[in-house]
Amino acid sequence: MPGVLGQTGILPDHTTFLTILEAGEVRYREGGRDRFVAVSGGVADVVNDNVTILADAAELAAEINVDRARVAEKNALALLGRTQASEAENAEAQGALARARARLSASGRLG
């Protein structure tokens, strides 16, 4: 999962912890298959082999509109390319770019 300190994997008997999530992919296993979800931030709590994720927004890979994610990525890159963009606009564009790329990455992991 995409924590602020980098990617974190959780195995059985993992130590208890709480982390802030950044935009990225969360992989989980269900019925012996890996599943992927794009998240746009939030928190994750690991206690007694249970992982609870409270995401700002989350989309299952199969439900991601790839065309819309590509448009969002293109728009964010265009805003980042503006020389007159304010610091706040650049920060918003960076966040939008990270969210779009997380969605595109997760959508590519359907098989």
Secondary structure, 3 states (H helix, E strand, C coil): CEECCEECCCCCCCCCEEEEEEEEEEEEEECCEEEEEEEEEEEEEEECCEEEEEECCEEEHHHCCHHHHHHHHHHHHHHHCCCCCCHHHHHHHHHHHHHHHHHHHHHCCCC
